[in-house]
Amino acid sequence: MGSLPYLAVCGQNIHNYAQDRLQKVSTTAGSNGSATAGRSNGTALNGNGKSTSVPSANGTDPSSSVQLDGSVATTARPATLPPSNGNRAAALPDPPERPGMDAVGDTGSRVPGLDERIMSGEFSDVGSTKERLSRPVRKWLAKDRVTFGRQLALRLARLGRRWQLIASKRMPEASGDIRQIAGQPVFVPLYSLAQTYGPIFRLCFGPKRFVVVSDPAITRHLLASHAANYSKGILSEILDFVMGKGLIPADGEIWQTRRRAIVPSLHKRYIASMIGMFGRCNLKGLSLLEESAGAGQAVEMENYFSRLTLDIIGKAVFNYEFDSLRHEDPVIQAVYTVLREAEYRSTAFVPYWRLPLASSLVPRQQRCKEALKTINTTLDGLVAKCRRLVDQEDDEFEEEFLSQEDPSILHFLLASGDQISSKQLRDDLMTLLIAGHETTAAVLTWTVYCLVLNPQYMPRLQEEVDRVIGDGIPTLENVKELAFTTRVINEGMRMYPQPPVLIRRALKDDVLGGYEVKEGDDIFISVWNLHRSPRLWHQPDVFDPERFNVKGPIPNETTENYRYLPFGGGRRKCIGDQFALFEAVVSLAMLVRRFTFSIGPEAPPVSMTTGATIHTKQGLYVTLTKRSTP
Ligand code: HEM
């Protein structure tokens, strides 16, 4: 769907294609006028109509003056709000720092500038260079009155056409100075570039070259039908220090063996028992939020969700009580140090940490080494404790094995007799911890942000939650009944996919969208572009949970033909998709049961910054108002 027009450009002159795309983009922009109008009259906060105001596909916040009713996105932090977290719920520990991460401005003055420059062709390398260079000579010869000169000009014109034809079969190429795209989340310029260069193009900045894919059919090829031809590439290199040969970075036989061992641990009984745990963790968090609401304090929701999901994943993976919602300790600090380092490495252009002695001489590398030591010691302790438990119990291991005392994934793996080294087990546990933590936190954060800006969906959401779960802790059956709540999360994941870009490397030569890729080529699949493509979605920048049929199946890459892939696709698809979706649905449901939310005029503007997932630049400060529920 939508891929055919994309693929049809393969043999077409890229200049024409770029022009064509530009026209289409501007037409689409025009047709979106009503949404823009809706935003500009400030209806989003009043709940009238389906207007929205989320950071747009080019990463700017087009409705910044409107999304927060003219005050938030454009207002600098007022003097009354301390520069740190003075307005945050007192009970919540400070959010972790994000050193060294790139940010995009909310008003985005830099970004439109970049858009214009991209469209002006500044970064372009299209058409034939030989043709371009020979053009003045040809023109000069054509003016010649002597037949010989004109014949030569004709020959050159014919040659020029051949050169152009050959050039048109080369993958479109965007090139330039790496500094042009530094300083903003990588998926932001990729969106603008895709508008110009199409669904597949090569991005060349300095020595770095990537193929950028924004097309459903090519994505299916990469993730599903030809997945064996592609590895995780740079991702394995970046994540090696923390995940080693864990499931996310691993490839080949190790990946296959570990996936086979771990997937069965997330069975139906396990998921059902986790839902109860999600509810209990949420109750703890909600009591803190009630304190803040009572005191009239705004709550930084990204920090809140990050801690909530850390508590949940700690229990789920190795039965560890982080209790990060209530307190700070060295293990929690260590987890965040390592997470931030992984994000920092994924966005840094120079891998200086590979230099000899970097881990001893560079302070942040020293901190990271220390943090890893703390985490490894904790994990070793948890593994030893769990082993003792397994040795003592005489439960028969069966397909849906679940210990009542410790229903964690670690327990399942040890009880299954899985013979692995302690290093591999640590890699697996760290991978699950990281994979399952900030992804879910980011989904919840951005979904709440979308709801704040689109309160017209709150009555339907709250009616469903009131009817299905009331004040209780949801069960698996309840969660399945929360169809609209699920669509709200589905739409939140469309607008803010986590991660926004998937990374692959070609293990052998292949043909993608009609163009050759060579062994070793690095590939970025821009999920952000797919989810926000005006070719694939009606009003892609509008938050509209009703775009997915509430009575239909839960949307995923298969039902949506690879234009929507919140959990990836093919053999490397997320193994925690069900876990995560239920966790997000339970958390959102329990939150909206108790509160309505808004963003006060004194809150800092909401804008994006990225590492592995999309973060807010200055937090998401939300004022919670307690509901008087039936
Ligand atoms: C809303 C939350 C989550 C989102 C949006 C998400 C998203 C994703 C995506 C897009 C991938 C595919 C990456 C790729 O193809 O390169 C992935 C892989 C993975 N996810 Fe998740 N995930 C979430 C939660 C979880 C949870 C809770 C767990 C564990 C309990 C988990 C474990 C994994 C693992 C182990 C992989 C690697 C699978 C493989 O390569 O075989 N994820 N996730």
Residues whose N, C-alpha, C, O or C-beta is under 5 A from the ligand:
A	BS01	HEM	L247 I248 R259 L432 A435 G436 T439 T440 V443 Q498 P499 L502 I503 L565 P566 F567 G568 R571 R572 K573 C574 I575 G576 F579 A580
